[in-house]
Amino acid sequence: MKKIAIALTLCMVLSVVVSGATMAAGKAGAQKAALYPCIGGSSDNVDTTAATQGRVIINDPMGAVVLNIQGNASGLKANHVYSVWVRQLFGYIGYSINSAPAAGYYLLACFTTNGQGKGHFHLNIRAADLPVATYNIQVAINDLMGNDPTVYIGSTVLATVKYAVVTVGS
């Protein structure tokens, strides 16, 4: 139990440090993507017929931090810890809490919902941590179900549709 508490604390404290990208040509400014419920616990099964449960904003702030991902989620369990995975970051070398590099999946943050089941996350991805390329990313919110995020993937409860296109490097 103590190991899980330490891992969750680490997850929350270190979750904002991440790595880098610029928006794809013609996509300057912020891109907004709705968070939809997922069927069967998989980000491959995004239910776009259901009401949205939040949104993600992907922005290019320029400079050392060249990709900013902010999200607001709702309709989740109250006072519960969730993880934030970013999909399709092949070649990423920055900080992650957990990962599946061969699949391009990286757990980059955790957040705890409030008493109403609402939560927020904010990621800054640095240019030094992601190779120059175009990426088709998806953001997924997983339920950790009280488990250690360094060893447990969880079940996807919300995700954006596939994919938001971002190009790293200018």
GROMACS elastic network, one bead per residue, 0.5 to 0.9 nm:
[ bonds ]
;  ai    aj funct       b0    kb
    1     4     6  0.51718   500
    1     5     6  0.62765   500
    1     6     6  0.86923   500
    2     5     6  0.50597   500
    2     6     6  0.61590   500
    2     7     6  0.85458   500
    3     6     6  0.51633   500
    3     7     6  0.60850   500
    3     8     6  0.85782   500
    3   148     6  0.77509   500
    4     7     6  0.50167   500
    4     8     6  0.60354   500
    4     9     6  0.84757   500
    4   146     6  0.80704   500
    4   147     6  0.65925   500
    4   149     6  0.81172   500
    5     8     6  0.51729   500
    5     9     6  0.61094   500
    5    10     6  0.85495   500
    5   148     6  0.79247   500
    6     9     6  0.50852   500
    6    10     6  0.60939   500
    6    11     6  0.84539   500
    6   148     6  0.88775   500
    7    10     6  0.50201   500
    7    11     6  0.59716   500
    7    12     6  0.86719   500
    7   148     6  0.60765   500
    7   149     6  0.69085   500
    7   150     6  0.69753   500
    8    12     6  0.62411   500
    8    13     6  0.85943   500
    8    81     6  0.83152   500
    8   110     6  0.79279   500
    8   147     6  0.85917   500
    8   148     6  0.66262   500
    8   149     6  0.68589   500
    8   150     6  0.86911   500
    9    12     6  0.52339   500
    9    13     6  0.61087   500
    9    14     6  0.84759   500
   10    13     6  0.51334   500
   10    14     6  0.58207   500
   10    15     6  0.79074   500
   10    97     6  0.86118   500
   11    14     6  0.55745   500
   11    15     6  0.55956   500
   11    83     6  0.87497   500
   11    97     6  0.64528   500
   11   108     6  0.85245   500
   11   109     6  0.64308   500
   11   110     6  0.58492   500
   11   111     6  0.85038   500
   11   149     6  0.73986   500
   11   150     6  0.83407   500
   12    15     6  0.53407   500
   12    16     6  0.81078   500
   12   109     6  0.67227   500
   12   110     6  0.54500   500
   12   111     6  0.64464   500
   12   112     6  0.85052   500
   13    16     6  0.75060   500
   13   109     6  0.89218   500
   13   110     6  0.88916   500
   14    17     6  0.60498   500
   14    18     6  0.89331   500
   14    95     6  0.85249   500
   14    96     6  0.88030   500
   14    97     6  0.83157   500
   14   108     6  0.87394   500
   14   109     6  0.75556   500
   15    18     6  0.75612   500
   15    95     6  0.85029   500
   15    96     6  0.78374   500
   15    97     6  0.76108   500
   15   107     6  0.88349   500
   15   108     6  0.57731   500
   15   110     6  0.62587   500
   15   111     6  0.85615   500
   15   121     6  0.87783   500
   15   122     6  0.84151   500
   15   123     6  0.74971   500
   16   108     6  0.75005   500
   16   109     6  0.64830   500
   16   121     6  0.82820   500
   16   122     6  0.63757   500
   16   123     6  0.51546   500
   16   124     6  0.63702   500
   16   125     6  0.87991   500
   17    94     6  0.82095   500
   17    95     6  0.66122   500
   17    96     6  0.84780   500
   17   108     6  0.80125   500
   17   109     6  0.86112   500
   17   123     6  0.69889   500
   17   124     6  0.63264   500
   17   125     6  0.73687   500
   17   126     6  0.85085   500
   18    94     6  0.56305   500
   18    95     6  0.54323   500
   18    96     6  0.72074   500
   18   108     6  0.68053   500
   18   109     6  0.89080   500
   18   123     6  0.65489   500
   18   124     6  0.54986   500
   18   126     6  0.62572   500
   18   129     6  0.77238   500
   19    64     6  0.89277   500
   19    65     6  0.71503   500
   19    66     6  0.80712   500
   19    67     6  0.75786   500
   19    92     6  0.76558   500
   19    93     6  0.78525   500
   19    94     6  0.54745   500
   19    95     6  0.76135   500
   19   123     6  0.85996   500
   19   124     6  0.62992   500
   19   127     6  0.58147   500
   19   128     6  0.65649   500
   19   130     6  0.62307   500
   20    64     6  0.76070   500
   20    65     6  0.61059   500
   20    66     6  0.51776   500
   20    67     6  0.55575   500
   20    68     6  0.86587   500
   20    92     6  0.87607   500
   20    94     6  0.88847   500
   20   124     6  0.77465   500
   20   128     6  0.61499   500
   20   129     6  0.57201   500
   20   130     6  0.52777   500
   20   131     6  0.80940   500
   20   132     6  0.88839   500
   20   168     6  0.66428   500
   20   169     6  0.80583   500
   21    60     6  0.74119   500
   21    62     6  0.87166   500
   21    65     6  0.78727   500
   21    68     6  0.86929   500
   21   125     6  0.69794   500
   21   126     6  0.71192   500
   21   127     6  0.57663   500
   21   130     6  0.70451   500
   21   131     6  0.85011   500
   21   132     6  0.77089   500
   21   133     6  0.85092   500
   21   134     6  0.87227   500
   21   135     6  0.89197   500
   21   166     6  0.67957   500
   21   167     6  0.60015   500
   21   169     6  0.59558   500
   21   170     6  0.85866   500
   22    25     6  0.89287   500
   22    28     6  0.86747   500
   22    59     6  0.83070   500
   22    60     6  0.55729   500
   22    61     6  0.83845   500
   22    62     6  0.73613   500
   22    66     6  0.55998   500
   22    67     6  0.61973   500
   22   127     6  0.85473   500
   22   134     6  0.89887   500
   22   166     6  0.61532   500
   22   167     6  0.51530   500
   22   169     6  0.58972   500
   22   170     6  0.68073   500
   23    26     6  0.81156   500
   23    27     6  0.58738   500
   23    28     6  0.60029   500
   23    29     6  0.77448   500
   23    30     6  0.86194   500
   23    31     6  0.88355   500
   23    58     6  0.85927   500
   23    59     6  0.74117   500
   23    60     6  0.60024   500
   23    66     6  0.85569   500
   23    67     6  0.78478   500
   23   134     6  0.87812   500
   23   165     6  0.73024   500
   23   167     6  0.51779   500
   23   168     6  0.71771   500
   23   169     6  0.89121   500
   24    27     6  0.53850   500
   24    28     6  0.72421   500
   24   134     6  0.71790   500
   24   135     6  0.88186   500
   24   165     6  0.61293   500
   24   168     6  0.80042   500
   25    28     6  0.70114   500
   25   166     6  0.84352   500
   25   167     6  0.76250   500
   27    30     6  0.78257   500
   27    31     6  0.74304   500
   27   165     6  0.84599   500
   27   166     6  0.82770   500
   28    31     6  0.82476   500
   28    59     6  0.82736   500
   28    60     6  0.75192   500
   29    58     6  0.85011   500
   29    59     6  0.60527   500
   29    60     6  0.65163   500
   29    61     6  0.85410   500
   30    57     6  0.62974   500
   30    58     6  0.55333   500
   30    60     6  0.69752   500
   31    56     6  0.81938   500
   31    57     6  0.56361   500
   31    58     6  0.50955   500
   31    59     6  0.63613   500
   31   164     6  0.78679   500
   32    55     6  0.68528   500
   32    56     6  0.57812   500
   32    58     6  0.64176   500
   32    59     6  0.87443   500
   32   164     6  0.89697   500
   33    54     6  0.87932   500
   33    55     6  0.55525   500
   33    56     6  0.51577   500
   33    57     6  0.63875   500
   33    58     6  0.80485   500
   33   160     6  0.60370   500
   33   161     6  0.76031   500
   33   164     6  0.78664   500
   34    52     6  0.61120   500
   34    53     6  0.74573   500
   34    54     6  0.60374   500
   34    56     6  0.62367   500
   34    57     6  0.87875   500
   34   159     6  0.79387   500
   34   160     6  0.57420   500
   34   161     6  0.77241   500
   35    46     6  0.88098   500
   35    48     6  0.89544   500
   35    52     6  0.56145   500
   35    53     6  0.54911   500
   35    54     6  0.50924   500
   35    56     6  0.68991   500
   35    71     6  0.87540   500
   35    72     6  0.86138   500
   35    73     6  0.72959   500
   35   139     6  0.84149   500
   35   140     6  0.82352   500
   35   141     6  0.87688   500
   35   158     6  0.57206   500
   35   159     6  0.50207   500
   35   161     6  0.77751   500
   36    46     6  0.61816   500
   36    47     6  0.60272   500
   36    48     6  0.61294   500
   36    49     6  0.85538   500
   36    50     6  0.68050   500
   36    51     6  0.69116   500
   36    53     6  0.58006   500
   36    54     6  0.75615   500
   36    55     6  0.84984   500
   36   157     6  0.82437   500
   36   158     6  0.52231   500
   36   159     6  0.55040   500
   36   160     6  0.62537   500
   36   161     6  0.78170   500
   37    43     6  0.89397   500
   37    45     6  0.86133   500
   37    46     6  0.61358   500
   37    47     6  0.56791   500
   37    48     6  0.77944   500
   37    50     6  0.69536   500
   37    51     6  0.80482   500
   37    52     6  0.73082   500
   37    53     6  0.71432   500
   37   156     6  0.84155   500
   37   157     6  0.56148   500
   37   159     6  0.66172   500
   37   160     6  0.89275   500
   38    41     6  0.59436   500
   38    42     6  0.60777   500
   38    43     6  0.61213   500
   38    44     6  0.78744   500
   38    45     6  0.54303   500
   38    47     6  0.56098   500
   38    48     6  0.88265   500
   38   156     6  0.64466   500
   38   157     6  0.52404   500
   38   158     6  0.54598   500
   38   159     6  0.66985   500
   39    42     6  0.63790   500
   39    43     6  0.80606   500
   39    44     6  0.85067   500
   39    45     6  0.53239   500
   39    46     6  0.64517   500
   39    47     6  0.65846   500
   39   156     6  0.84253   500
   39   157     6  0.77552   500
   40    43     6  0.88021   500
   40    45     6  0.71932   500
   40   155     6  0.82254   500
   40   156     6  0.80894   500
   40   157     6  0.85914   500
   41    44     6  0.87951   500
   41    45     6  0.78621   500
   41   142     6  0.81963   500
   41   154     6  0.83214   500
   41   157     6  0.59438   500
   41   158     6  0.86943   500
   42    45     6  0.55341   500
   42    46     6  0.76480   500
   42   140     6  0.89974   500
   42   155     6  0.67988   500
   42   156     6  0.52399   500
   42   157     6  0.76487   500
   42   158     6  0.88915   500
   42   159     6  0.88279   500
   43    46     6  0.58967   500
   43   138     6  0.84073   500
   43   139     6  0.85952   500
   43   140     6  0.64253   500
   43   141     6  0.87107   500
   43   155     6  0.89577   500
   43   156     6  0.59795   500
   43   157     6  0.79829   500
   43   158     6  0.74636   500
   43   159     6  0.59126   500
   43   160     6  0.80968   500
   43   161     6  0.82671   500
   43   162     6  0.87777   500
   44   159     6  0.88691   500
   44   161     6  0.85613   500
   44   162     6  0.82520   500
   45   159     6  0.89317   500
   46    49     6  0.88642   500
   46   158     6  0.76220   500
   46   159     6  0.64935   500
   46   160     6  0.73659   500
   46   161     6  0.64062   500
   46   162     6  0.87640   500
   47    50     6  0.57381   500
   47    51     6  0.87192   500
   47   161     6  0.88416   500
   48    51     6  0.75491   500
   48    52     6  0.78305   500
   48   161     6  0.79180   500
   49    52     6  0.87831   500
   50    53     6  0.88839   500
   52    55     6  0.76993   500
   52    74     6  0.87669   500
   53    72     6  0.83427   500
   53    73     6  0.57206   500
   53    74     6  0.50597   500
   53    75     6  0.60732   500
   53    76     6  0.84443   500
   53   158     6  0.75726   500
   54    71     6  0.73379   500
   54    72     6  0.52071   500
   54    74     6  0.56989   500
   54    75     6  0.84863   500
   54   118     6  0.88847   500
   54   158     6  0.88190   500
   55    70     6  0.83590   500
   55    71     6  0.56958   500
   55    72     6  0.55901   500
   55    73     6  0.65994   500
   55   160     6  0.79432   500
   56    69     6  0.67485   500
   56    70     6  0.55435   500
   56    72     6  0.65602   500
   56    73     6  0.85051   500
   56   139     6  0.79051   500
   56   160     6  0.76993   500
   57    68     6  0.78949   500
   57    69     6  0.57086   500
   57    70     6  0.52234   500
   57    71     6  0.62996   500
   57    72     6  0.89436   500
   58    67     6  0.69931   500
   58    68     6  0.57057   500
   58    70     6  0.66395   500
   58    71     6  0.88002   500
   58   164     6  0.83844   500
   58   166     6  0.89526   500
   59    66     6  0.80550   500
   59    67     6  0.58932   500
   59    68     6  0.51251   500
   59    69     6  0.65241   500
   59    70     6  0.84378   500
   60    63     6  0.89575   500
   60    65     6  0.81193   500
   60    66     6  0.52667   500
   60    68     6  0.62442   500
   61    64     6  0.88869   500
   61    65     6  0.67332   500
   61    66     6  0.55117   500
   61    67     6  0.65930   500
   61    68     6  0.68920   500
   62    65     6  0.62637   500
   62    67     6  0.76870   500
   63    66     6  0.58212   500
   63   126     6  0.86660   500
   63   127     6  0.81649   500
   64   125     6  0.86021   500
   64   126     6  0.56810   500
   64   127     6  0.58618   500
   64   128     6  0.77926   500
   65    68     6  0.72251   500
   65   124     6  0.60304   500
   65   125     6  0.56913   500
   65   127     6  0.62153   500
   65   128     6  0.89520   500
   66   124     6  0.76369   500
   66   125     6  0.63612   500
   66   126     6  0.59142   500
   66   127     6  0.59666   500
   66   168     6  0.81613   500
   66   169     6  0.85573   500
   67   123     6  0.80908   500
   67   124     6  0.59973   500
   67   125     6  0.50397   500
   67   126     6  0.69061   500
   67   127     6  0.80014   500
   67   166     6  0.86970   500
   67   168     6  0.86149   500
   68   122     6  0.73484   500
   68   123     6  0.56721   500
   68   125     6  0.62107   500
   68   126     6  0.89417   500
   69   121     6  0.80921   500
   69   122     6  0.57843   500
   69   124     6  0.65828   500
   69   125     6  0.80657   500
   70   120     6  0.75259   500
   70   121     6  0.57207   500
   70   123     6  0.62644   500
   70   124     6  0.87408   500
   71   119     6  0.82208   500
   71   120     6  0.55414   500
   71   121     6  0.52134   500
   71   122     6  0.64299   500
   71   123     6  0.88092   500
   72   118     6  0.73640   500
   72   119     6  0.58239   500
   72   121     6  0.67073   500
   73    76     6  0.74326   500
   73   113     6  0.85342   500
   73   117     6  0.81670   500
   73   118     6  0.55648   500
   73   119     6  0.52621   500
   73   120     6  0.63097   500
   73   121     6  0.86636   500
   73   141     6  0.87304   500
   73   158     6  0.83029   500
   74    77     6  0.87845   500
   74   113     6  0.84033   500
   74   116     6  0.80316   500
   74   117     6  0.57677   500
   74   119     6  0.65310   500
   74   120     6  0.89976   500
   75    78     6  0.86429   500
   75   116     6  0.78493   500
   75   117     6  0.55304   500
   75   118     6  0.65372   500
   76    80     6  0.80223   500
   76   113     6  0.73626   500
   76   116     6  0.80440   500
   76   118     6  0.64090   500
   76   119     6  0.82477   500
   76   157     6  0.84533   500
   77    80     6  0.57598   500
   77    81     6  0.86931   500
   77   113     6  0.71710   500
   77   114     6  0.86656   500
   77   115     6  0.83086   500
   77   116     6  0.78179   500
   77   118     6  0.81610   500
   78    81     6  0.89792   500
   78   112     6  0.83828   500
   78   113     6  0.56623   500
   78   114     6  0.56501   500
   78   116     6  0.54900   500
   78   118     6  0.73342   500
   79   112     6  0.59918   500
   79   114     6  0.50276   500
   79   115     6  0.54902   500
   79   116     6  0.79541   500
   79   117     6  0.66971   500
   79   118     6  0.87052   500
   80   111     6  0.82217   500
   80   112     6  0.52823   500
   80   113     6  0.54078   500
   80   114     6  0.77327   500
   80   115     6  0.88494   500
   80   117     6  0.77216   500
   80   143     6  0.83480   500
   80   144     6  0.86492   500
   80   145     6  0.81969   500
   80   146     6  0.81371   500
   81   110     6  0.67434   500
   81   111     6  0.56708   500
   81   113     6  0.66223   500
   81   143     6  0.70014   500
   81   144     6  0.64549   500
   81   145     6  0.76348   500
   81   146     6  0.72187   500
   82   109     6  0.85959   500
   82   110     6  0.55330   500
   82   111     6  0.55239   500
   82   112     6  0.62935   500
   82   113     6  0.78825   500
   82   119     6  0.88894   500
   82   141     6  0.64578   500
   82   142     6  0.55543   500
   82   144     6  0.56384   500
   82   145     6  0.81471   500
   82   154     6  0.86739   500
   83   107     6  0.67206   500
   83   108     6  0.77444   500
   83   109     6  0.58488   500
   83   111     6  0.64863   500
   83   112     6  0.89019   500
   83   140     6  0.81740   500
   83   141     6  0.56537   500
   83   142     6  0.51196   500
   83   143     6  0.65944   500
   83   144     6  0.66574   500
   83   149     6  0.74801   500
   83   153     6  0.84851   500
   83   154     6  0.81041   500
   84   106     6  0.83428   500
   84   107     6  0.56560   500
   84   108     6  0.59424   500
   84   109     6  0.51306   500
   84   110     6  0.58276   500
   84   111     6  0.79002   500
   84   121     6  0.79930   500
   84   139     6  0.70121   500
   84   140     6  0.58405   500
   84   142     6  0.65012   500
   85    98     6  0.89382   500
   85    99     6  0.85786   500
   85   105     6  0.65725   500
   85   106     6  0.53510   500
   85   108     6  0.59922   500
   85   109     6  0.74013   500
   85   138     6  0.82059   500
   85   139     6  0.58045   500
   85   140     6  0.51141   500
   85   141     6  0.63806   500
   85   142     6  0.74983   500
   86    89     6  0.70463   500
   86   104     6  0.81825   500
   86   105     6  0.58786   500
   86   106     6  0.54158   500
   86   107     6  0.65180   500
   86   108     6  0.71278   500
   86   137     6  0.65893   500
   86   138     6  0.57696   500
   86   140     6  0.64081   500
   87    90     6  0.85264   500
   87   103     6  0.79195   500
   87   104     6  0.57149   500
   87   106     6  0.65162   500
   87   107     6  0.88555   500
   87   136     6  0.80901   500
   87   137     6  0.53308   500
   87   138     6  0.50662   500
   87   139     6  0.63405   500
   87   140     6  0.77165   500
   88   103     6  0.70631   500
   88   105     6  0.60475   500
   88   106     6  0.84458   500
   88   135     6  0.65726   500
   88   136     6  0.61879   500
   88   137     6  0.52346   500
   88   138     6  0.71327   500
   89    92     6  0.56490   500
   89   101     6  0.81176   500
   89   103     6  0.85516   500
   89   105     6  0.65501   500
   89   106     6  0.73643   500
   89   130     6  0.76792   500
   89   135     6  0.67316   500
   89   136     6  0.81456   500
   89   137     6  0.69669   500
   90   101     6  0.67684   500
   90   102     6  0.75977   500
   90   103     6  0.75108   500
   90   105     6  0.79609   500
   90   130     6  0.81601   500
   90   131     6  0.84118   500
   90   135     6  0.81320   500
   91   101     6  0.76836   500
   91   104     6  0.76249   500
   91   129     6  0.83828   500
   91   130     6  0.62269   500
   91   131     6  0.62137   500
   92    95     6  0.88156   500
   92   101     6  0.79943   500
   92   104     6  0.79738   500
   92   106     6  0.85078   500
   92   129     6  0.57564   500
   92   131     6  0.69479   500
   93    96     6  0.85979   500
   93   128     6  0.84477   500
   93   129     6  0.50268   500
   93   130     6  0.63860   500
   93   131     6  0.87088   500
   94   125     6  0.82019   500
   94   126     6  0.80221   500
   94   128     6  0.81100   500
   94   130     6  0.74410   500
   95   108     6  0.72820   500
   95   129     6  0.85158   500
   96    99     6  0.66415   500
   96   106     6  0.61354   500
   96   107     6  0.56569   500
   96   109     6  0.78033   500
   97   106     6  0.76456   500
   97   107     6  0.54848   500
   97   108     6  0.59367   500
   97   109     6  0.71759   500
   97   110     6  0.88641   500
   97   149     6  0.69471   500
   97   150     6  0.57028   500
   98   105     6  0.86253   500
   98   106     6  0.61804   500
   98   107     6  0.50643   500
   98   108     6  0.75565   500
   98   149     6  0.68377   500
   98   150     6  0.51467   500
   98   151     6  0.70254   500
   98   152     6  0.82731   500
   98   153     6  0.78664   500
   99   102     6  0.88906   500
   99   103     6  0.87250   500
   99   104     6  0.78293   500
   99   105     6  0.55829   500
   99   107     6  0.57835   500
   99   108     6  0.86291   500
   99   150     6  0.86087   500
   99   153     6  0.87062   500
  100   103     6  0.55462   500
  100   104     6  0.61203   500
  100   105     6  0.50519   500
  100   106     6  0.64244   500
  100   107     6  0.87704   500
  101   105     6  0.59359   500
  101   106     6  0.71864   500
  102   105     6  0.78479   500
  107   110     6  0.81566   500
  107   149     6  0.84162   500
  107   150     6  0.88782   500
  107   153     6  0.84816   500
  108   123     6  0.75199   500
  109   121     6  0.73192   500
  109   122     6  0.80848   500
  109   123     6  0.74419   500
  110   121     6  0.74961   500
  110   149     6  0.84606   500
  111   119     6  0.66066   500
  111   120     6  0.66875   500
  111   121     6  0.62848   500
  112   117     6  0.87771   500
  112   118     6  0.83822   500
  112   119     6  0.62103   500
  112   120     6  0.80629   500
  113   116     6  0.74228   500
  113   117     6  0.51418   500
  113   120     6  0.76734   500
  114   117     6  0.54005   500
  114   118     6  0.55211   500
  114   119     6  0.63827   500
  115   118     6  0.75267   500
  116   119     6  0.89139   500
  125   128     6  0.87384   500
  125   129     6  0.74644   500
  125   130     6  0.81808   500
  126   129     6  0.57238   500
  126   130     6  0.73723   500
  127   130     6  0.59828   500
  127   131     6  0.79175   500
  127   132     6  0.85575   500
  127   168     6  0.74582   500
  127   169     6  0.72709   500
  128   131     6  0.77008   500
  130   133     6  0.83632   500
  130   168     6  0.71896   500
  130   169     6  0.88922   500
  131   168     6  0.67960   500
  131   169     6  0.78021   500
  132   167     6  0.72877   500
  132   170     6  0.82417   500
  133   166     6  0.83769   500
  133   167     6  0.55997   500
  133   168     6  0.51340   500
  133   169     6  0.71108   500
  134   165     6  0.68999   500
  134   166     6  0.55938   500
  134   168     6  0.60167   500
  134   169     6  0.88925   500
  135   163     6  0.86523   500
  135   164     6  0.79351   500
  135   165     6  0.56825   500
  135   166     6  0.52493   500
  135   167     6  0.60302   500
  135   168     6  0.76050   500
  136   162     6  0.73767   500
  136   163     6  0.50024   500
  136   164     6  0.54464   500
  136   166     6  0.65307   500
  136   167     6  0.87837   500
  137   162     6  0.69173   500
  137   163     6  0.51327   500
  137   164     6  0.52148   500
  137   165     6  0.64022   500
  137   166     6  0.74865   500
  138   159     6  0.71849   500
  138   160     6  0.58317   500
  138   161     6  0.66346   500
  138   162     6  0.55048   500
  138   163     6  0.53183   500
  138   164     6  0.64124   500
  139   158     6  0.85459   500
  139   159     6  0.56315   500
  139   160     6  0.56038   500
  139   161     6  0.82719   500
  139   162     6  0.86493   500
  139   163     6  0.87545   500
  139   164     6  0.89520   500
  140   156     6  0.64353   500
  140   157     6  0.77010   500
  140   158     6  0.58348   500
  140   160     6  0.65924   500
  141   155     6  0.83143   500
  141   156     6  0.56384   500
  141   157     6  0.59081   500
  141   158     6  0.50750   500
  141   159     6  0.60190   500
  142   145     6  0.89500   500
  142   153     6  0.74557   500
  142   154     6  0.54226   500
  142   155     6  0.50895   500
  142   157     6  0.55948   500
  142   158     6  0.71172   500
  142   159     6  0.87500   500
  143   146     6  0.82795   500
  143   153     6  0.84436   500
  143   154     6  0.52859   500
  143   155     6  0.53762   500
  143   156     6  0.63510   500
  143   157     6  0.65350   500
  144   147     6  0.54328   500
  144   148     6  0.74420   500
  144   149     6  0.66862   500
  144   152     6  0.70316   500
  144   153     6  0.70316   500
  144   155     6  0.71451   500
  145   148     6  0.89714   500
  145   154     6  0.70192   500
  145   155     6  0.84758   500
  146   149     6  0.87343   500
  147   150     6  0.88154   500
  147   151     6  0.81089   500
  147   152     6  0.62715   500
  147   153     6  0.89052   500
  147   154     6  0.81656   500
  148   151     6  0.58464   500
  148   152     6  0.58171   500
  148   153     6  0.88684   500
  149   152     6  0.50352   500
  149   153     6  0.66334   500
  149   154     6  0.80864   500
  150   153     6  0.80735   500
  153   156     6  0.88330   500
  156   159     6  0.73183   500
  159   162     6  0.87719   500
  160   163     6  0.75816   500
  160   164     6  0.85115   500
  161   164     6  0.79928   500
  167   170     6  0.81197   500
